[in-house]
Structure formats: C-alpha cells, structure tokens
Amino acid sequence: MSKAFYNLTNDIIFKIVFAHPKKTDLLKCLLNALLKLKGNDLIKNVTVLNPFNDKEFLDDKVSIVDIKAEDTNGFFYNIEMQIQVPAYWSKRALYYASKLYTSQLDRGSNYQKLKKTISISILNQPIFKETEEIHNIYTFCNKKTFKELDSNLIEMHFIELSKFNKD
C-alpha cells in the first residue's frame, strides 16, 4: 500500500482520528486551530453527531459527511477531508452546510433557535486558482459594502493543502 493511504488526508484515517464520539480532544484542537479561536472563544467541548443527512422526502438526495459535530455554544460543524476534489466542490460544500443549518429546526420552531453552521473543507487540490491563500473563508455579505448579513448564519472554510509551502 502507498504512503498516502496511511496519511491523515485519507478520509477513513481522518474519521478514525477525529470523529470518535468518546475521544473528541483532537477534534476540539483541530477546530480551535483552524478557526484560530483564543481565550473565551475556545471550543471547550464538542459532540460528534450522526454524519448522515437524512432524507425528509422520498426523492431527497442522501448525503454523508466525514464529520458532523456540535460545540457547547450550539454551533454546528461539517468537516470534510477531500483528496480528489471535484470541480463542483463549492456547491457540494454549500449543500452540506445548508442541510446542517436547516436541520436545526423542527416544525413550528422559532427561527431564533438557528445557530451558526461552520463548514470546513480540507482539500488536497486547489479550487481557488485566483489566490495563493491556503485558508479561504466565505460568509454571506453585501456585495457593495461587504457588510456581513449576520455573523451567525453559515461560514464556509476551504483549506487547500496543496498551497502549503513547508519552507
């Protein structure tokens, strides 16, 4: 077997290391590091959730994410490790984030209950050719003023490992 098979970029190894429901310390550290959280903002506890996005209707698309989690603030996380990155990855990532965001409410629930959803895509190939940035973050904002619509909606992180320069 090749070395890449035993690498953390292998989604099976990634899930074994970070998605064990009873051993969440590494996942907590990963989230704090990737989101650059410090002090009172640090994630203190995280719960690994069922990675299946269940169908609501017979014709719905079934989707399974690598890691789905919730922290003590009620924020939800979808973390994907992707070695082969399809051209439509940003659409797929937004679909998964949207499913996680909308899954928070039951019939008759108040929209105020919705908590922030953070999608993290760790990618082995670049998808943003126009930038050399390793970590790109997208939110909903005004096209002219760049004022954020609401900081507690959906935040999407794309980490492009191939842009990382070890030197």
N, C-alpha and C positions, 0 to 999 in steps of 0.2 A: 504494500500500500504506500501511496505517496505521503510525503510530509504534510501536505496541505490537508489531508484527511484528519490529522490529529491537531489541527490548528483551531483556534477559537473562532475563526471565520467560517468554520463548518457549522451550519445551523444546529445540527444534532449535538455537537460538543458544546456549542454556545448555550443551548437549552439545558443541558445537563449541569453546566457550571452555574448559570444564572437563574434558572427557573424552578429550582427545587423549593416546594412550598414551605419546608421546615428549615431551610438554610438560606435566608434572604439577605444576609450581611453583604455578600458580594454584589447582589443586585442593588442594594441600597448604596453601596460605594460607587458602583458604575453610574447610577442616576445622579448622585451628587457631583461626581466628576464631570460627566458630560454636560450637565446643566449649570455647572460652575456655581453650585449653591454653597453658601457660607453662613456661619452664625445661626441665627434663629430660623433661617430659611432651609437649613439642612433637613433632609428627609431622615426622620428618626426611626420610622417603621414602615414596612411595605408588605403588602399581602399579594401573593401570586394568585391570579384568578384563572378560571377556565379559559383556555385560548380559543375555544370555538365561538364564532359569531353565529348564533342560532338563527334559523330561518323564522321569520314572522309569518310569511305566506308561502304557499306551496312552490311558487315559481321563483322565490328569492335565491340568490347566489349564496352558497355556503362558503365561508372563509375561515381559515385557521391562521392565527398569528403565532409568531415564535414565543413571545412573552406578553401577557396582559397582566397588569398589576394596578393596585390602588394604594396610595400612601395615607398617612394619618390625617392629612388635610382634606382627604376626599378626592384628590387629583387622580386621574386615570392615566395609565401609560400603556402604549403599544410599542413594543421594541421588536424590530425585525433585523436579522442578520442576513445579508443577501450577497452571495458570491457572484452568481450570474444575474446581472441587473437588466431586466427588460426595458425597452425604450419607453414604455408606458408607466414606469415605476412611480412617478409623482402622482399619477391618477390613482394607482392602486393604494398608495400610502394615504392619500386623502380619503379614499373609500373606507379603508380600515379605521382611520381616525374618526370619520363621520359615524360609522357604525358604533364605535365605542362611545362617542359623545351622545348619540341618540338613545343608546341602550340604558341610559341612566334613569329615564322616566317611564313610569307605568301609566296606564290610562288614568286620566284625571289628575295627574301630578302637576304641581306648580313649576313653571319654568325657572323659578328662582333656585330650585334644587340642583340645577345643572352645574357641574363642577368642571374645571379646566381639564382638557384632554391633551396629552402631550404624545406626539408620535415621534419615534426615533428610528431612523433608518440608518443602519451601519452598512455601508456599501463597499464592495471590493472593486468596483469600477466607477469611473466618474460619470455623472449625469449632467453636471453643470459645466459645460466647456468654456463658458464666458468668464469664469472666475477661477482663481487659483486657491480660493479659500477651501480649507478642509471641512469646516463646520458651517453650514448654511442654515439659517433659521427663518421660517416663514410664519407670518400671522395674518390676520385679517386687518387691513388698514385702508384708509382713504387714499386713493390713487394720486391725488394732488398734494395733500398736506402730510401724508404718511402718518396721520394720527391713527392710533390703534382703535379699532371698533370697540373692543372690550378685552381686557387682558386675561379674562377667564373663559375664553372660548377654546379654540383649537390652535395649538402651537405645533409646528412641524419642524423637526431637526433632521438634516441629512448630513451624515459624516461620511466623507469619501476617502477611504483608507488609501487608495492608490495615489492620492495627492500628498500623502505624508512623506516628508523627507527626513530620514533618520539622522542626517548630518545636521 
